[in-house]
Amino acid sequence: MGAIYLVRHGQASFGAADYDALSERGFEQSTVVGRELARRGVEFAQVRSGSLARQRDTAATALKTLGADVAVVEDPRWNEYDHVDISRHHAGGAPQEDSREYQGLLDAALGAWVAAGADGPCAETWPAFLERCTAGLTDVVESLGKGEHALVFTSGGVISTIAGAVLGVPEVGLLKFNRVTVNTGITKLTSGRGGVNLLTFNEHPHFEAEAAQLLTYR
């Protein structure tokens, strides 16, 4: 049975001028998840990444550690939702100074974004986001041969939405799962005759014991 491993990007630069850049800790996390993937000994037939800098740099750093000789295919369907646009329309342009305060405002904004549906004011509506996320997954699943595995570097909102969609509750996935995704957490989907199934969500044993100080959610 084939499997798709979804890896959230490392910590971005919250509060900085360029949020999309990995922080120093983000690069460390990317190295650690590369070691974890190497420990598992999985051979990946293909590797994909969103086109955002934090996703691409996580992929490059992890793969260097993993030692995988597989070209990364960039696909913007794996990009995160536009948190700035959503916050502007549904949270009055929530400031990004305090991470905890911002999370509460973002949660409310995401709920309003989902509730607005196809008539929402954002450049990308919730239904459009859901469609592109599931289309990206379908493309990976259909491109895998029997028993082959894929590795995808993406973002928390995408992973949470896909996990929810596989369970039949994409809205719950985005609004509940997204809050607990850790940077460079690993989610595993299996693909077989019975379709796509969620095997594990947000695994992060690589941030236990000595590496516990590297655990971050934003």
Order of alpha helices (4+ residues) and beta strands (2+ residues): beta-alpha-beta-alpha-beta-alpha-alpha-alpha-beta-alpha-alpha-beta-beta
